Amino acid sequence: MNLQQNDFKAKIILYSKLSLFFFTILLFVLFDTLFPSLQTAHTAHNYFYLEELGLKLLSAFILALLGLNAISPLKSLHYSFLLGLSLGLVYFTYTLGYKILDPTQIQWALHGDWEFSFMGWQFFRQEAWQFPPGKINGFFYPVGSSIGYTDSIPLLGFFFKLLRSWLPVDFQYLGLWLCLCFVLQGIFAAKLLRLVTPNLLIQALGISFFVLSPILLNRIWHAALCAHWLILAGLWLYFTPWQREKMRLAGGAWLLLLVLAGLIHPYLVIMLLGLLAAFYLRMFWIEALLSWQQTALHLFGLGSALLLTWWMAGYFIIKQANMNGFPLGYYSLNLLAPFNSADWSIFIRRLPAVTDGQIFEGFAYFGLGVLILLLWASYELSQHTPQRRTYRQLLPLGLGCLALTLLAVSNKVTLGDVTLFELDNFLIKILTPFQSSGRFFWVAYYAALLLALFTLIKRQRESMVIGCLAFALSLQSLDLSQVVNSFRERHWHEALQQDMLKSPVWEQAAVHYQHITLLMPPACGYEAAPYLPFAELARKHKLSLNTGRAARFNSEETAVYCHQLGRILENGTLSDEDIYIVHSNYLSQFQKNAQQAVLCGVLDGFNACVTAQSYRRWAAP
């Protein structure tokens, strides 16, 4: 009897998969007929062609999946996984496109925060492995930096460095990472929603709120911080029912999450630590699944693994980091941030803030559709108070979210353009390394969205939930349409000049030197030249560069190096291995004090100097 039942189930699964394949192809052909492509695979715009093809295929698959589910419910975890993956890919394809997935397309990555992530990886890949593994000597030479401080996503940096012998010179992984973040955002949203409903249509609607999250789209410019799926994974671990015999598995899952976060970005680690504390508080205090000794052992092991991960990424190579710039509170969370559209909404106007930093780093707009969901869920809770057990289960999470929100608000409590009060005590020095504190609200943001969805799904009929979620999602999409379309219109096809340094002499000379030395780099005095053109020259020819861009640099060692550069100007001790880029204010002193003959010329508007002896190595006779 059991054998017959198993055979019957196997046939049902096979028929479901075949039906899914058949209806996907059928719908794709229908879409391609009704909406013929404006491009062909052989045009100059073949990325657009592939994107149109991808959107049609993904849309066909999602509709086929939901259609089959309407006929006969598909309850397997695999279908939820595929649904989350497909929706993540749809939003990525529509918003960002496929060009950035081409690892040899690097022009788009030479903008904004992407640029120093890309350059950090480029300098990292060309150096031999060392200790710690994430250290970079040739960036900010001779002080150095690390792949962690350049926000180059050490997780991928380490992996692709292992493959560097087979990689082209022009290679970036930021596009792949952004795509992966959208896909994993969809997958973990599906896992969360599956905890309360097996209905694929409800899951699809709920997943869309997470993938279309304004705070995720706002971080596209800062690739490492797009890993919001880590927060969703932490929430999934919190809400998943656990038994005592499974606690080692839970500890292993948290270990994996912390190691991944440690190799992605430290701010995400702090957010996960808030969720981790809430999880273990619940397991120890509420569920009594762990003793205090077991809890302490788990936390010790997790903390040790995290510190090892941070050491690998090179976060401990800086003993005295620069803490200049804007003070704590400038990039904080304004209390009106969840309702401040910051010009992202076509319905809700921008609200005032105390600082410009609160508009970007403290950006936390829910979107009109999510605000309606939150109001609806609040009404439901007011009508029927949750049980005491529910409160107890949510208390640790609430405390964790509250603590992170207080960190986000920081020492400067603001409401609109009014500062309510500002604290100034010894705690400020402890929190100063996390100047962009507004980011810490992300955990509370996703927890609020998730609990609103949980409340509505559990308390309403499926038909009511589907109708209301569809209405709210339509409003959310319309509300954010202007910003989403602006991303698509840009499409990352704007390009810098192919060669930022035009003179062929740069390329001719670079292969004969080991260092590019700016006199001075911006940390030491008058900036001799913009950083990017010479970083591009240095990375193509595997030279070191005595400047760079990073989240932190060693201020003490940099001060010593600046003094050394001053001495070079004074005593004229020059190296045959350096190309010197000299600011006009220092040029006469440089030439006058040089202890050996130097040749200087103006190339592309920059004062370039080398020793006469080194020049003879490569100059035409």
N, C-alpha and C positions, 0 to 999 in steps of 0.2 A: 504493500500500500504506500509506504513512504517512498519507495523507489519510483512508483508511478507519479506521485505528487512532485517529486524532484524533476522527473522528465517533463511533466506538464509545465512547471515553473521555468525550466530551461527553454522550452519552446516559446513560452510567452515572452521571455526576455529576448530571444532571438528575433521573434516577429516584431517586437517593439523597436529593436535596433534597425532592422531592415526597413520598417515603416518610416522611422525617423530619417534614414538615408534617402529613401524614395521621395518623401514629401519635401525634404530640403532641396533636392535637385529640381523637383517640380516647381517649387516656389521661386527658386533662383532663376530658372528659365523664364518664368512669368515676369519677375521683376526686370530681368534683362530685356525682355520684349517691350514691356510698358515704359521702361525708363532706359532707353539706349544710351550707351556711354558717349560722351562728347569727345573723348580722346581714344587713341588706339595704343596698343602696347609698343608701337614703334615710333611714337612721337617723342618730342623733347620733354613732354609732360607725362612720361610713363608712370611717375609716382602717383599722379592724379588718377590715371587709369586703374592702377592697382588698388588705390583707395576706394574707388567706386565699386570695383569688383569685390573687394573685401567687405564693404558695407552691405552689398546685396547678398553675399553668401552668408554673412553672420546674421543678418536680419531674417533670411530664409530659414536658417537653422533654428533661431529663437522662436519664430512663429510656428514652425513645424513641431518643435518640442512642446510649446504651450497648447497647440492644437491637439496633439496626441494625448496630452495630459487631460484636456477637457473631455475627450472620448473615454479614456480609461486612465485614472490617476497613476502617475509615474512617481513612485515613492522612494526609489533607490537614491542613495547618496550621490552616485555618479551623475545623475541628471542635475542635481542641485549644483554640483561642482562645475559641470559643463555650462550651466546657465550663468553662474557667476563669472566664469572665465569669458564667455561670449559677450556678456554685457560690458565687462571691463574693456574688452577689445573694441567693441563698438564705440564707446565713448572716447577711447584713445585715438582710434582711427579718425573719427569725425573732428576731434579737437586739435590733435597734433599732426596726424598724418604719418605716412610711411617713410618720408625722406630721411627723417632723423634716425630711422632704424638702420640705414646704410652706414656701417661703421667707418667708411672712408669719406663720408660727408662731414667735414669738420667746420665749415664756415659758420654755420648757425651756432656752434658751440663756442665761438670766440666773442661772445656777448655777455655782459653782466656777470653774475655769479657762476654761470656755466664756464666762463673763460678761465677762472682760477682753479676750478675743479679739473678742467681739461689739462691745463698746463701742469698742475701738480702731478697728475698721472703721467704726463709725458716725461717730466724730469725723473720721476720715480722709476719708470720702466727701463731707462737707459743706464741705470747704475747697478752694480753688482749687489747681491743680497748681503745684508749686514745685520748687526744687532743694535737696537731692535729692528725687526724686519721692515717696519714702516718708515724708517729714517730716510731722509733725502739730503744728500750733501750739496748737490749742485744748485739747489734752489735757495735763495738767500745766502749764497756762498760768501764767505766760508763758515758762517754761523750755522746754516742748515735749517731744515724744517722736517715735517713728516707728512705722510699721506693722510693722516688724520686731520691735521690742522689745515690742509688745503681743501678739505671737504670733497675729496676725490673718491669717496665710497670705498674704503679699504677692502671691503668684502670682494668687490669686483677687481680692484687694483691688484690684490694678491693673486687672484685667479689668472688674470690676463698677463701678469708679469711672467708667470710660469710658461706662457705660450709666446713670449715676446719674439722668439727666434723666427716664428712663422707669421708674425703680424706685419702689415705694411707700416711705413713711417706715419702716414696719415691714418690714425685709428682712434675712434672714440667709442665708449660704451655707454654714454649718458642717455642716448636715445633708447637703447635696449632697456636700461634701468627704468626710465619713465614708463615704458610700455609694461614692464614687469610690475611696477607699482599699481597701475590701473587694473591689471589682471588680478593681482593678489588682493586688491581692495574688493573686487567683485567676489572672489572666492571666499574670503573670510566673512564678508557680509552675508553670503549664502549660508555659511555654516552657522552664523548667529541666528538668522531667521529660521533656519531649520529646527532650532531648539524649541520653537513655539508653533510652527505650522509646517505640514508636509506639502501644502498647496503651492505648486510651482508658480502660478500666476501671482499670488501674494508675495512669494519670495522675489519674483522678478521686479515687482513694483518697489518693494523695500530695498532691494539691492541698488536700484537706480538712485535712491536718495543718497546712498553712501558714495557711489561712484561720481555723482554730480555734486559732490560736496564743495561749497565755495572755498573752504579752507584748504582742500586738496588742490583745487585749480590755482589758488593763489600762491602755492609753493612750487609750481612748475619751474619757476625761475631759479629755484634752489633745489637741485635734483635730489640731493641726499635726504632732504626733509620731506620728500614725497612719500616716504615709507609709512604712511598712515595705517597701512595694513598691519603693522606691528601692534598698534593700539587695538585694532579690531581683534587680532589674535589674542591679546591679553584679556580683553573683555570676554572672548569665547572661553578661555580657560577659567575665568571667574564664574561664568554662568553655567558651565558644564557640570552636571551632577557627578560627584566623585564618591567612590567607596574607599574604605580604609586600605584595601589591598592594591588599589590603583594609585596611591599617593607617590610612589616612586616614579611612576609614569608621568604624573603631573609635575614632579620636580624636574624630570628630564626635559619635559616640554618647556618649562620656564628657563631651564639652562640654555636650551637651543635659542629661545627668543632673546635672552640677554646677550648671548654671544653674537647673534646676528646684529642686534641693535648696537653693541659695542663696536662692531666693524662697519657701522653705517654712519651714526651721528650721536654724540653724547647727549644732546637734548632729548632724543628719543629714549635713551637709557633712563634718564630721570623720570620720564613719563611712565615707562614700564615699571620702574621701582615703586612708583605710587600704586600701580595696579598689583604688583607683587606683594607689597605690604598688606593691601586690602585682602588679597587671596589668602595669605597665610594667617591673617587675623581671623578670617572666617573659618578656615579649616581648624584652627586651634580653639578659638573662643566660641564660635557659633555651632559648628558641626561636631566639634570634639573628635576629629579624625586624626589629629596629631597631638602628641604630648609636647610640653614646652622644650624638652630635650631634642625631640625629633625636629621641631620647628627651628630651633637654634642651629642644629646640624645642617638642615637644608639651606638656611640663610647663609651660613658660613661657607658652604660649598659654592653657592651661587655667587657670593661676593668675591671669593677667591678667583673663580673662573672669569668674572667680569674684569677684575684688576689685571689678570694675565692678558685678556683680550685687549684692554686699553694699552698695556705695555707693548704688545705686538704692533698696534697701530701707531705707536710713537707719541702717545699723549704725555708721557712722562719725561721726554727729552728736554722740555723747557722748564727750568727751575724758577725763572722770574719772567712772567709773561707781561706783555704790554696791556695795560688796562686804561688806555687813554680813550678819547672820543667822548661819546655821550654818556652821561651818568646813569646809574640804575634808576629806572622809572621812566626813561625816555621811550623805551620800546615795551612798555607795560600794557596790561589789559585795562581798557576803559570800561567802567561798569555798564556803559551803553553799547559796548562792542557787539553783542549778539543781535542788536537791532540797527546797527549802523551799516548801511549798505556800502559806504565808501565809494559811491558811484557805480556799484555793480548791479544795482536793481533798476528796472524800468518803472517800478511802482513806488519804492520807498526812497526818499531823498537822503543824501549824505548828512550825517549829524556832525556837529563840531567835536573836536578833540583838543586836549591840552597840548599834545605834541604831534608832529607829523609821523614820528616813529610808531605811535599807537595805531595809525591807519594801516600800516603794513604789517609789522611784527605782531601787533595786537589785533589784527583782523580776525573777526570771529562771527561774521554775519551768517545767520542760519538760512536765510532765503525765505521768501514769502510762504512757499508750500510747507516747509518744515515748521515755521511759526504757527501756521494753522493747525498742523498735527499736534504741536505742543499744547495749544489752547484746547483742542478737542480732548486730548489725553488728560489735561488738568480738570476739565469738566467731568469726565468719566470718574476720575478719582474722587472728586468732591461728592459725586452721587453715591458712590459705593467705596467706602474706606477699605483699603487693603487689610488683610489679616496681619496679626501681630508677627507671625512667622515670616511673612514677606518683609516686614520692616527690619526684622533681625537679620535676614539674609542680605538685605541691601545696605545695612548700616556700615559695614566695613568699606564698601565701595563708595558710599556717600562721604565717609571721612577722608578717603584717599582723594576723591575729586575735590573736596573742600580744601584740602592741604595744597593740591596743585593749583587750584584757582587762586588761593591766597598768594602763592608764589608768582602767579601770572600778574596779579594786581600789583605786586611788589610793595615797596615802601611808600609809593606815591599813589594814594587813592584818589581817583578822578571820576567825575560824572559829567560827561559832555566836555565842555571847555572850562569846567570848574574843578579846582583841586580842593578836595574835602579836607584832607590832612596829609602830612608827610612825616614819616618816621626817620630818625637819624640816630643810629646806635651801632653797637659792635656787630650786630647781625648783618648790617649792610655790607661789610667787608667780606663776610662769608658768601653772600649772594652775588657779589659783583661779577664773578666769572660768568654768570648767567644773565648778561645784560639784556638779551632779547627774551625777557621773561614772559611776554604775552603768549608765547607758544604753548606754555604749560596748560592753557585752558583747553587744549584740543581733547584731552581725555574726558573732561566734563561735557564737552560739546557732543562727542560721539555717544557717551553714556546717556545723555538726555534724549538724543534722537532714538537710540535703541530702546530705551524704556518707554518712550511714547509709542513706538511701533508695537512693542510687546503688549502694552496696555490695551491698545485698540484691537489687536489681533485676538487676544484672549477674551475680550469682553463683548465683541460684536459678532453678528452673523458674517459668514464668509462673503456673501453677496454685498453686504454693507461695507465691509472692509475693502473689498476690491473697488467698489465705486468711489469711496472716499479717498483711498490712496491714489487712484487714477486721477481724480480731480486735483488733489494736492500736488501730485507729480507734474501735472500739466501746468499748474501755477508756478511751481518751482522752475520748470524748464523755461517758461515764458519770462519769468522774472530775471533769470540769468542769461537769457538769449543774446543780449547785446554783447556781453563779455565773451561768451562761448564762441559766438560768430566772429568776434574780433581775433580770437586765437586762430580760428580756422582761416580767416582772411590773410593773416600774417603768414601762417603755414610754414614759418621758419625758412622761407625761401629768400629772405633778404640776405645779401652776401656782402662781406667786407671785400675790399680789394684783394685779389688773389695773392699779391705780394705786397705787404705793407711797406717794405723797404724796396724801392724801385731799382736802385743802382745795382748793376751786375757785379760791382766790386765787392759787395757784401758776401755774395755767394763764393766768389773767387777767393776771398781772403779767409773766410770762416774755417775752411778745412785745415788751415795751417796753425790754428790757435786752440787753446784749451779753455779760455775764460773770456767773458765779456764783463768789463768792469766799468760801471757808471761812476763818474766823479761829478756830482755825488748821487747816490740813491736817495729817494725822498726821506728816508729816516735820518739822513746825515746832513742835509743842507739843501742847496738849490738843486732841484731834480734835473739831471743832465738830459733826460729823454723820457718819453712815455714808456711804461713798462712793457706793453703788449708787443710792439714790433720787434723788440730785441729778445723777448721771451720766445717768439716764434722763430727767429733766426737761431737762437741757442738750442731750442729743442730739435730743430731739423738737422743740426750739425753736431749734436751731443756735446755742447759747450756748457759750462757753468755760468750762472748769472748772479750778480751780487745784489739783486733785489727780487721782488716777487709780491704776490698777494696771498694772504692766509688769514685764517680766523684769529690766530695769535702768533706772535714771534717773540724770541728771547730778547727782551729789552736790555738786560744787563750785558750780554755778549755783543749785542748790536752796538751798544754805546762804546764798547772797547774797540770794535771794528771801525766805527766812525772815526775814532781817535787815530787809528792806524792809517786810514785814508787821508786824514789831515797831515800826518807825518809824510806820506808819499808826496803830497803837494809841496811840503816844506823842503824835504831833502832830495826829492827827485829820484828815488830808487824805484826803477821800473822793471817790469818783467817782459821777457821776449815771448811769453806765452799768452799775453793779454791783448785784447783790443780795448782801448780806452775810449769811452764816450764822455767828453768833457763839456761841462756847462760853460757858456761864454764868460761868466764871471770868474772862472778859474783858469781859463785857457792860457792867458799870458804867464801866470805864475807857474803853470804846469810846464810850459815850454822853456821858461827861463831857468827853472831849478833842475831840469832833467840832467842826470849825471851821464847820460849817453845821448847820442843823436836820436831825435824823434822826427817822424813825419806825420803831419796833421793835414787833414783836408775836410772839406764840407761835403758830406754825402747825404742827400735827401733832407738837407737842412740841419743835420747833426754834425758836431765836431768830432771826427773820428781820428784817433792817433794810435800809432804803433811805433815800436822802436825801429830804427833804420836797419839794424842787423836782422830782425825778424822779417822785415819787408823784403830783403834781398832773397829770402827763401822761396818766395812765390812770385815776385814781380817779374814781368817780362823784361829781358835784357834790352 
